[in-house]
Amino acid sequence: MCGIAGYVGGTADLPGMLDAIKHRGPDHQDLFEREEAHFAHARLSIIDTSVGASQPMEHGHTALMFNGEIYNFKALREEFEKQGAKFKTNSDTEVILWGYELLGETVFERLEGMFAIALYDFEKKKLVLARDRMGEKPLYWSLQKGMLVFASELKAVLASGAVRKEIDLESLNRYLLLDYVPTPYSMLKGVFKLEPATMLAFEGGEVRKRQFWHPPAQSVSLPFAEAKSRLEARIEKSVGEELLAADVPVGVFLSGGIDSSTIAYYAQKNSSRPIDTFSIGFDDPSFDESAYARAVARRLGSNHHEKIATAKDALDLVESIAEPLSEPVADASIIPTMLLSKFARESVTVALGGDGGDELFAGYPTFKAERYISLYQKMPGLMKAAARGFSDMLPASHGHFPLSYTLRKFLSATHDDPTKRHMEWLGSFPRAQRLAVAGGALEEIAEKENVFEHLKRYDQEMATQEPGNRLLWIYARSYLMDQVMVKVDRASMHYALETRAPFLNHPVVDYAFSLPYAFKHRGNTSKYILKELMRDKLPDTAVSRKKKGFGIPLAAWLSGPLRPLCEELLSPAALNHGLIDPAEARRLMDEHFSLARDNRKELWNLMVFQLWHARWMR
């Protein structure tokens, strides 16, 4: 795990770019400049920690650096050695270098793992960028007057001095709806995120892209028992590979839910000693799930590490989240994720987690809601109005997603298309509210309403799949990649901790999307096949407990200890940039503070934007 940055052609501030990503790699930082190529690398040593394996690394006519881990690098090394490769290190970096020499641009199709790669071919005078299949590792790029700038984080692109601090209003529109800016866009004009499973080549002043992997186009038919057995084999192999691909201590994030508990189970099964598991609890009992993690740890016999965080621990981080989030992502669970990452980093350098389980196996409550939306849509207009009126009459609560909040969110969707409906359920501001809260800023683009444009490519990739799997793929390519994984990457790398997601190793992803949707969501049971697989392996609380999520008591805090910060950030003086309407922000606050309506998501969305704007746009 590392940070990369650089440019080809032109002139930029390379030391400044390196300084912006050095937190991602505290073990070694280096600059490489030769001919047109200018590379900066910050290394967190995981595989072959020797100085000789540092990056950027040169071989023949190629220089390469990357962020991530290649889990099948040993098998590839053996294959390449038979073709004449002579290795000087034990690193996965050198394996990619030899792979490029032997296979050219097709090397990326052979890599299993998470990666953001930059290489320069001096013979062809060509820059090549590549991003892993599931978009686990970030990679931004921008073409500026014949110069291509790239980096692991947006802050390093800004540090180059090559791009203007100009907000893309269409991206602001997307952010207000989704709580993040989706790939391939960024919050800045002219700066983009490289799409997943995609290679970008910059040669002769031109950019071309090629997608090197697609998910299964159709689900297969096979007996459930056989499907469950094959799933187990793939998860166990993935966990084993990710556990072993490190020369440093490795642990497991353990929340006590089925996803992280599954990863912990197979990690312990693949280990000859008790694995290290880590969890964070809270002194607020309504949000504390540490007892469930302890129950799993006892069942598995892991060496469990637990920390109970106070409200002060969490609140002290709120004003600082713009630093790791150099692009706004309105996911309040970044706070406990930062606390957990800092805690785990005291003992290990790598942590495995359960991210991806919800998207592969239909774990979110929205998939259950989909069963009922058709009934609601068939209601006469008067009955729909009555239902909305009833939801408005329910008293607001600042508890953990109470009935009033859940029902209002369910009824707030304005689209008949399932994809658009789910994005509204997950996000904050539907169209009318976006236009109100952004005042006149969005007037010019209001008629375009292209906030779902980015989903077309992903929908086309699964055009021949059944509807349920198509919807899961949209989740994987939107909410998972651009919110969940961004949150985890930025929170963990802020403390130089590498996180890995065995569910997202592509053999597991390929297999999961080849399974019928009915194996994942059956009746009113989500994650059906995963629960059946783990039922006799984990405590009942891990398998059957209702999904709760990794959250904080945000709604209550906004009316309590976070209220002064909320009012400060959303005051007319702080909103003088003209992008957010002060009167609308005041209305949202007044409704929330008076318990007239639970506006936790909307207020957090605006607060994160304001924190980001104050830190990076001034």
C-alpha positions in Angstrom: 0.0 0.0 0.0 1.4 3.3 -1.0 0.8 6.7 -2.6 1.7 7.6 -6.1 1.8 10.9 -8.0 3.4 12.3 -11.0 3.1 14.0 -14.4 4.3 13.5 -18.0 5.2 16.6 -20.1 5.0 20.2 -18.9 6.0 21.4 -15.4 4.5 20.8 -12.1 5.4 20.8 -8.4 6.5 17.2 -7.9 7.9 17.6 -4.3 4.6 19.3 -3.4 2.7 16.4 -4.8 4.8 13.9 -2.8 4.3 15.9 0.4 0.5 15.6 -0.1 0.6 11.8 -0.2 3.4 11.0 2.2 0.9 9.9 4.9 0.1 6.9 2.7 3.7 5.7 2.7 5.8 6.7 5.7 8.5 4.1 5.3 10.1 5.6 2.2 9.6 8.5 -0.2 11.3 9.0 -3.4 11.3 11.2 -6.6 12.1 9.9 -10.0 12.6 12.2 -13.0 13.9 11.0 -16.4 13.1 12.5 -19.7 9.3 13.2 -19.8 8.5 11.0 -16.7 8.2 12.7 -13.3 7.2 10.2 -10.6 6.7 10.6 -6.8 6.2 7.6 -4.5 5.5 7.2 -0.8 5.9 3.6 0.4 4.2 1.6 3.1 6.4 -1.5 3.1 4.2 -4.7 3.0 5.9 -7.2 0.7 9.7 -7.4 0.6 10.4 -4.5 3.0 14.0 -4.1 1.9 15.2 -0.9 0.5 16.0 -2.6 -2.8 12.3 -3.1 -3.4 11.5 0.6 -3.2 9.7 2.4 -5.9 9.7 3.8 -8.5 11.4 0.7 -9.9 13.1 0.5 -13.3 13.7 -2.4 -15.6 14.7 -2.3 -19.2 12.9 0.6 -20.9 10.2 0.9 -18.2 9.8 2.7 -14.9 6.9 1.7 -12.7 5.2 2.5 -9.3 2.0 1.4 -7.8 -0.4 1.5 -4.9 -1.9 -1.8 -3.7 -1.1 -5.5 -3.5 -0.9 -8.3 -6.1 -2.1 -11.5 -4.4 -1.1 -13.9 -7.1 2.4 -12.4 -7.6 4.2 -15.6 -6.6 2.5 -17.7 -9.2 3.1 -15.0 -11.8 6.8 -14.9 -10.8 7.2 -18.6 -11.3 5.5 -18.3 -14.7 7.7 -15.4 -15.8 10.9 -17.1 -14.6 10.2 -19.9 -17.0 10.0 -17.4 -19.8 13.4 -16.0 -18.8 12.7 -13.3 -16.2 15.6 -12.7 -13.8 14.3 -11.2 -10.5 16.4 -9.0 -8.2 13.8 -8.6 -5.4 10.9 -10.6 -3.9 8.4 -7.8 -4.5 5.2 -7.8 -6.4 6.3 -4.5 -8.1 9.0 -6.3 -10.0 6.5 -9.0 -11.1 4.4 -6.3 -12.8 7.5 -4.8 -14.5 8.5 -8.2 -15.9 4.8 -8.8 -16.8 4.7 -5.7 -18.9 7.9 -6.6 -20.7 6.6 -10.1 -21.5 2.9 -9.4 -22.0 2.6 -5.7 -22.7 -0.6 -3.9 -21.7 -2.4 -7.3 -21.3 -0.5 -7.8 -18.1 -3.3 -6.1 -16.1 -5.7 -8.9 -17.0 -3.4 -11.3 -15.2 -3.2 -9.4 -11.9 -5.3 -10.5 -8.9 -5.5 -7.8 -6.3 -6.1 -4.1 -5.7 -3.9 -1.7 -7.5 -3.4 1.8 -9.0 -0.5 1.5 -11.4 1.6 4.1 -13.2 4.3 3.1 -15.7 6.3 4.9 -18.3 7.6 3.2 -21.4 10.7 5.2 -22.5 11.0 3.4 -25.8 7.4 4.2 -26.8 7.3 7.5 -24.8 4.0 6.3 -23.3 2.5 6.7 -19.9 0.2 3.9 -18.8 -2.2 4.1 -15.8 -4.3 1.2 -14.6 -6.9 0.7 -11.9 -8.1 -2.6 -10.3 -11.3 -4.3 -11.2 -13.4 -3.2 -8.2 -11.9 0.3 -7.9 -10.5 -0.4 -4.5 -7.5 1.8 -5.0 -7.9 5.5 -6.1 -6.4 7.1 -9.1 -7.1 10.7 -10.2 -5.9 12.2 -13.5 -6.1 15.5 -15.4 -4.9 16.6 -18.9 -3.7 20.1 -18.8 -2.3 21.8 -22.0 -0.5 18.6 -23.1 0.6 17.5 -19.6 -1.0 14.6 -17.9 -1.1 14.8 -14.1 -2.1 11.9 -11.8 -2.2 11.0 -8.1 -3.7 8.7 -5.5 -5.6 11.6 -4.0 -7.1 14.8 -5.2 -5.0 16.8 -2.8 -1.9 15.8 -4.6 -3.4 16.8 -8.0 -4.1 20.2 -6.4 -0.5 20.4 -5.0 0.8 20.0 -8.5 -0.2 23.6 -9.2 -1.3 22.5 -12.7 -5.1 22.6 -12.1 -7.5 25.4 -11.2 -9.5 25.3 -8.0 -12.8 25.4 -9.9 -15.8 23.4 -8.7 -17.7 21.4 -11.3 -21.3 22.4 -10.8 -22.6 19.1 -12.3 -20.4 17.2 -9.8 -21.9 19.4 -7.0 -25.3 18.4 -8.2 -24.3 14.7 -8.1 -22.8 15.1 -4.7 -25.9 16.6 -3.2 -27.9 13.6 -4.4 -25.5 10.8 -3.8 -23.3 12.0 -0.9 -20.2 11.5 -3.1 -18.9 12.4 -6.6 -19.1 9.3 -8.7 -16.4 8.0 -11.0 -15.2 9.2 -13.5 -15.9 12.7 -12.2 -14.4 14.7 -9.4 -15.5 17.8 -7.6 -13.0 19.9 -9.7 -13.4 20.8 -13.4 -11.1 18.9 -15.6 -10.0 16.3 -13.0 -11.2 12.8 -13.3 -11.1 9.4 -11.5 -9.9 6.6 -13.7 -12.7 4.0 -14.1 -12.2 0.6 -12.5 -10.8 -2.3 -14.6 -9.5 0.3 -17.0 -6.1 1.1 -18.5 -5.4 4.6 -19.7 -2.5 5.2 -22.2 -1.1 8.7 -22.8 1.0 8.8 -26.0 1.7 11.5 -28.5 -0.5 13.9 -26.6 -3.6 11.7 -26.9 -5.4 9.7 -24.3 -7.0 6.3 -25.0 -8.7 3.9 -22.6 -9.3 0.2 -22.6 -11.4 -1.9 -20.2 -9.7 -5.2 -19.4 -12.4 -7.0 -17.4 -16.1 -7.5 -17.3 -18.3 -9.2 -14.8 -20.3 -12.4 -15.8 -22.9 -11.6 -18.3 -25.4 -14.2 -17.1 -26.1 -16.1 -13.9 -25.8 -19.9 -14.0 -28.1 -22.6 -12.9 -26.8 -25.1 -10.3 -28.0 -26.8 -7.1 -28.0 -24.6 -4.0 -25.8 -27.0 -2.0 -23.1 -27.0 -4.7 -23.3 -23.2 -5.1 -22.7 -22.9 -1.3 -19.8 -25.2 -1.4 -18.1 -23.4 -4.3 -18.7 -20.1 -2.6 -16.9 -21.3 0.5 -13.9 -22.5 -1.5 -13.5 -19.1 -3.2 -13.9 -17.0 0.0 -11.5 -19.3 1.9 -8.9 -19.1 -1.0 -9.3 -15.3 -1.2 -8.8 -14.8 2.6 -5.8 -17.2 2.6 -4.1 -15.3 -0.2 -4.7 -11.9 1.3 -3.5 -13.1 4.7 -0.3 -14.5 3.4 0.6 -11.7 0.9 2.5 -9.7 3.6 5.8 -9.6 5.4 4.3 -7.5 8.2 1.7 -8.2 10.9 -1.9 -8.7 9.6 -5.2 -8.4 11.6 -8.9 -8.4 10.9 -11.5 -5.7 11.5 -14.4 -7.4 13.4 -17.7 -5.7 13.9 -19.6 -8.9 14.9 -21.8 -8.7 11.7 -21.8 -11.6 9.2 -19.4 -10.0 6.7 -16.5 -9.2 8.9 -17.1 -12.4 11.0 -17.0 -14.5 7.8 -13.6 -13.0 6.9 -12.4 -13.5 10.5 -13.6 -17.2 10.5 -11.6 -18.1 7.3 -8.6 -16.1 8.5 -8.5 -18.1 11.7 -9.0 -21.3 9.7 -6.0 -20.4 7.6 -3.8 -19.5 10.6 -1.7 -21.7 12.8 -2.0 -19.2 15.7 -4.8 -17.0 17.0 -5.4 -14.1 14.6 -5.6 -10.5 15.8 -9.1 -9.1 15.6 -10.0 -5.4 16.3 -13.2 -3.7 17.1 -14.4 -0.3 18.3 -17.3 0.1 20.7 -19.1 3.3 21.9 -20.1 4.5 25.4 -23.6 5.1 23.9 -25.3 1.7 24.4 -27.7 2.3 21.5 -24.8 2.4 19.1 -22.4 0.0 20.8 -22.0 -3.4 19.1 -18.8 -4.5 20.7 -20.5 -7.4 22.6 -21.3 -9.0 19.2 -17.7 -8.7 18.2 -16.5 -10.3 21.5 -18.9 -13.2 21.0 -17.4 -13.9 17.6 -13.9 -13.6 18.8 -14.6 -16.0 21.7 -16.1 -18.5 19.2 -13.1 -18.3 16.9 -10.5 -18.1 19.6 -8.9 -14.9 18.2 -6.6 -12.5 20.0 -9.2 -9.8 20.3 -8.4 -6.1 20.7 -11.2 -3.8 21.7 -11.5 -0.1 22.4 -14.5 1.7 23.8 -14.6 5.2 22.3 -16.3 8.1 24.0 -18.4 10.8 22.3 -15.4 13.2 22.8 -13.1 10.8 20.8 -15.5 10.9 17.9 -16.4 14.5 18.1 -12.7 15.6 18.2 -12.3 14.1 14.7 -15.2 15.8 13.0 -13.6 19.1 12.1 -10.5 17.3 10.8 -12.2 14.9 8.3 -11.5 17.3 5.4 -7.8 16.4 5.6 -8.1 12.7 4.7 -11.1 13.5 2.5 -9.6 15.8 -0.1 -12.9 15.2 -2.0 -16.2 15.4 0.0 -17.8 12.1 0.9 -20.7 12.5 3.3 -20.5 9.2 5.2 -20.5 9.8 8.9 -19.1 6.3 9.5 -15.7 7.7 8.5 -15.4 8.8 12.1 -15.5 5.3 13.7 -13.5 3.9 10.8 -10.7 6.4 11.6 -10.9 5.5 15.3 -10.7 1.8 14.4 -7.8 2.3 11.9 -5.8 4.3 14.4 -6.4 1.7 17.1 -5.5 -1.3 14.8 -2.3 0.5 13.5 -0.8 0.3 17.0 -0.5 -3.5 16.5 -0.6 -4.3 12.8 0.2 -2.8 9.4 -2.5 -4.6 7.4 -6.2 -5.3 8.3 -8.7 -7.4 6.4 -12.3 -6.3 6.4 -15.8 -7.4 5.3 -16.5 -4.7 2.7 -18.3 -5.9 -0.4 -20.5 -8.5 1.3 -23.6 -6.3 1.2 -23.2 -5.5 -2.5 -22.4 -9.1 -3.5 -25.2 -10.7 -1.5 -27.9 -8.0 -1.3 -27.4 -7.1 2.4 -28.9 -3.6 2.5 -32.4 -2.9 3.8 -33.1 -1.2 0.5 -33.3 -4.6 -1.2 -36.1 -5.6 1.2 -37.8 -2.3 0.5 -37.8 -3.1 -3.2 -40.2 -5.9 -2.5 -42.8 -3.4 -1.2 -42.3 -0.5 -3.6 -44.4 -2.1 -6.3 -47.3 -2.3 -3.9 -46.9 1.3 -3.1 -46.7 2.3 -6.7 -49.9 0.5 -7.5 -51.8 2.6 -4.9 -54.2 5.3 -6.1 -52.9 8.8 -5.8 -55.1 9.6 -2.7 -53.7 6.6 -0.9 -50.1 7.6 -1.7 -50.8 11.1 -0.4 -52.3 9.6 2.8 -49.3 7.4 3.3 -47.0 10.4 2.9 -49.2 12.4 5.3 -49.1 9.6 7.9 -45.3 9.5 7.7 -45.1 13.3 8.2 -47.3 12.9 11.3 -44.9 10.4 13.0 -42.8 12.2 15.6 -39.1 12.6 14.6 -36.6 10.7 16.6 -32.8 11.0 16.9 -32.4 7.2 17.5 -30.7 4.8 15.1 -32.9 5.1 11.9 -36.3 5.1 13.6 -39.6 4.2 11.9 -40.4 7.9 11.1 -37.0 8.4 9.3 -37.1 5.0 7.5 -40.7 5.5 6.2 -40.1 9.0 5.0 -37.0 7.8 3.2 -38.9 5.0 1.6 -41.7 7.3 0.4 -39.3 10.0 -0.8 -38.1 8.2 -4.0 -39.4 10.0 -7.1 -38.3 7.5 -9.8 -40.0 4.4 -11.2 -36.6 3.1 -12.4 -35.2 0.9 -9.7 -31.6 2.1 -10.2 -32.5 5.8 -9.8 -34.9 4.9 -6.9 -32.2 3.1 -4.9 -29.7 6.0 -5.5 -32.3 8.4 -4.0 -32.9 6.0 -1.0 -29.1 5.9 -0.3 -28.5 9.6 -0.8 -29.6 12.9 0.6 -31.3 15.5 -1.7 -33.8 14.5 -4.5 -34.1 16.8 -7.4 -36.5 19.5 -6.0 -34.5 19.7 -2.8 -31.2 20.0 -4.6 -32.5 22.9 -6.6 -33.7 24.5 -3.4 -30.6 24.0 -1.3 -28.2 25.0 -4.0 -30.1 28.2 -4.7 -29.2 29.7 -8.1 -25.9 27.7 -8.4 -27.6 24.8 -10.3 -30.0 26.8 -12.4 -27.9 26.4 -15.6 -27.7 22.6 -15.3 -31.1 22.0 -13.8 -32.7 21.0 -17.2 -29.9 18.4 -17.9 -30.4 16.4 -14.8 -27.6 14.0 -15.7 -26.9 12.8 -12.2 -27.3 9.2 -13.2 -25.2 9.5 -16.4 -22.3 7.6 -14.8 -24.4 4.5 -14.3 -25.1 3.9 -18.0 -21.8 2.1 -18.6 -22.3 -0.2 -15.6 -25.9 -1.0 -16.6 -24.8 -1.9 -20.1 -22.1 -4.2 -18.7 -24.9 -6.3 -17.0 -27.5 -5.8 -19.7 -28.1 -9.6 -20.1 -28.2 -10.3 -16.4 -31.4 -10.7 -14.3 -32.7 -7.5 -12.7 -31.6 -8.3 -9.2 -28.0 -8.9 -10.2 -28.0 -5.8 -12.4 -29.0 -3.7 -9.4 -26.3 -5.3 -7.2 -23.7 -4.4 -9.8 -24.9 -0.8 -9.8 -24.4 -0.8 -6.0 -20.9 -2.3 -6.4 -20.0 0.3 -9.1 -21.5 3.3 -7.2 -22.1 3.2 -3.5 -19.4 0.6 -2.7 -16.7 2.0 -4.9 -17.2 5.7 -4.5 -18.4 5.9 -1.0 -17.6 2.9 1.1 -14.2 2.1 -0.3 -13.2 5.8 -0.5 -14.1 6.1 3.2 -12.1 3.1 4.2 -9.1 4.0 2.0 -8.9 7.5 3.3 -9.5 6.7 6.9 -7.0 3.8 7.1 -4.3 5.4 4.9 -4.5 8.5 7.1 -2.8 6.3 9.7 -0.7 4.3 7.2 -2.8 1.2 7.6 -3.4 -1.0 4.6 -6.9 -2.5 4.4 -7.9 -5.4 2.3 -11.4 -6.7 1.3 -11.3 -10.5 0.4 -14.9 -10.3 -0.8 -13.7 -8.1 -3.6 -10.9 -10.3 -5.0 -12.2 -10.8 -8.5 -12.6 -14.6 -8.4 -15.1 -14.1 -5.6 -16.8 -11.3 -7.4 -17.0 -13.3 -10.6 -18.6 -16.2 -8.8 -21.0 -14.1 -6.8 -22.4 -12.5 -9.9 -22.7 -15.8 -11.6 -25.2 -16.9 -8.9 -28.9 -16.4 -9.3 -30.3 -13.4 -7.4 -32.7 -15.7 -5.6 -29.7 -17.4 -3.9 -28.8 -14.0 -2.3 -32.2 -12.6 -1.5 -34.9 -15.1 -0.7 -38.3 -14.1 0.7 -37.5 -11.5 3.3 -34.0 -12.9 4.0 -31.0 -10.9 2.7 -27.6 -12.6 2.2 -29.3 -15.9 2.1 -26.5 -18.1 0.7 -23.9 -16.4 2.9 -26.0 -16.9 6.0 -26.6 -20.6 5.1 -22.9 -21.1 4.6 -22.0 -19.5 8.0 -24.9 -20.7 10.1 -23.0 -23.5 11.8 -19.7 -21.6 12.0 -20.6 -18.4 13.7 -22.7 -17.4 16.7 -26.4 -16.8 15.9 -26.0 -13.1 16.7 -23.6 -12.8 13.8 -25.8 -14.7 11.3 -29.3 -13.6 12.1 -28.9 -10.2 13.7 -30.6 -7.3 11.8 -28.1 -5.2 9.9 -27.2 -2.0 11.8 -24.1 -0.5 10.1 -21.0 1.1 11.5 -22.5 4.4 12.7 -22.5 7.2 15.3 -25.4 8.9 17.0 -25.3 11.6 14.3 -28.9 12.8 14.6 -28.6 13.3 18.4 -25.2 14.9 18.1 -26.4 17.4 15.6 -28.9 18.7 18.1 -26.4 18.5 20.9 -22.6 18.7 20.9 -22.3 19.2 17.1 -24.9 21.9 16.9 -22.5 24.9 17.3 -20.3 23.5 14.5 -23.3 22.8 12.3 -24.7 26.4 12.8 -21.2 27.9 12.2 -20.6 25.9 9.0 -24.1 26.7 7.6 -24.2 30.3 8.6 -24.6 33.0 6.0 -21.1 34.1 6.5 -19.7 30.6 5.9 -22.0 30.2 2.8 -20.7 33.4 1.1 -19.4 31.3 -1.8 -23.0 31.3 -3.2 -23.2 27.5 -3.7 -25.6 26.8 -0.9 -28.7 28.8 0.0 -28.4 30.1 3.6 -32.2 30.3 4.1 -32.7 26.7 3.1 -29.8 25.5 5.3 -31.4 27.4 8.2 -34.7 25.7 7.5 -33.1 22.3 7.6 -31.4 23.1 10.9 -34.5 24.5 12.5 -36.6 21.4 11.5 -33.9 19.1 12.9 -33.3 20.9 16.1 -37.0 21.2 16.9 -37.6 17.5 16.1 -40.0 18.5 13.4 -38.0 16.3 11.0 -34.9 14.2 11.0 -32.5 15.9 8.6 -29.3 14.1 9.7 -28.2 13.1 6.2 -29.0 16.4 4.6 -27.2 18.4 7.3 -24.1 16.1 7.3 -24.0 16.3 3.5 -23.8 20.1 3.7 -21.4 20.1 6.6 -18.9 17.8 4.9 -19.0 20.0 1.8 -18.4 23.1 3.9 -15.5 21.5 5.8 -14.0 20.4 2.5 -14.5 23.8 0.8 -12.9 25.6 3.7 -9.9 23.4 3.7 -9.2 22.9 0.0 -10.9 25.7 -2.0 -9.8 28.8 -0.1 
